[in-house]
Amino acid sequence: MQPAAPAALSVRGVSHAFGTRKALEAVDLDVAAGSFTALLGLNGAGKTTLFSLITRLHDSHSGTIRVLGFDVRRESAAALSRLGVVFQARTLDLDLSLRENLLYHAALHGIGRRRARAATERRLAEIGLAERARDKVRTLSGGQMRRLEIARALLHEPRLLLLDEATVGLDVEARRAILTEVRRLVGETGLGVLWATHLIDEIAPGDDLVVLHQGRVQACGPVDAVIARAGGDSLQDAFMRLVGGETSIGNGSQEQAS
């Protein structure tokens, strides 16, 4: 009997504090290979802190984090080489071209020039921006920049993709297009995705869900199971029950109208 393949991401007993302020408390979660897992929480719930620990921007002092079975503290190079990430704050160089941004990322990952150029052209074609390859990034729309960041994160062919509030500031059409593209990647390539959001309407019935509130996991599992266990009639209702009735969760259409 073949041993079970490791999860794309496994987090066990992870806590973190900034001085006396607890940001995360005994967090457990898994992202299976080929799954879209939504990490839902209000602003300040600890989503970005968790991403910073997974990506080694901060060091975790308790618990374990594994990417495809590799411990991010003890086997950092192996773990991070299998990980792609899109942070909430944009990190593209606005004065470089689309192609130059991707080639620079490829060089950081030690990808040879010939392979890097082929991968860059393929990824630009996949996101519909091949004809803009020589344009400076600052000429792109917000949605196009996000698509380019996703293409860059996938350039070294990771098996886990983290996206932290990737649709913030985008209009409804751009948000929908990015979600559709990421879910397509999950279905067609077996990529594991952890999608951090505070927007209920970015979560689909077939997703896996982790509800994070004040640094603690309040619920996890398939969306329908989380709703049933919380005793709610909808995800919105279930979320409110899980976080004690706080109402600052939103949806994208409301944010665009505000």
PyMOL commands that set and color helices and strands:
alter all, ss='L'
color gray80, all
select helices_A, chain A and resi 47-54+76-81+98-108+113-126+130-132+137-139+142-153+172-189+200-202+223-230+235-242+252-257
alter helices_A, ss='H'
color red, helices_A
select strands_A, chain A and resi 9-18+21-31+36-40+64-67+70-71+83-86+160-164+192-197+208-213+216-222
alter strands_A, ss='S'
color yellow, strands_A
deselect
rebuild
show_as cartoon
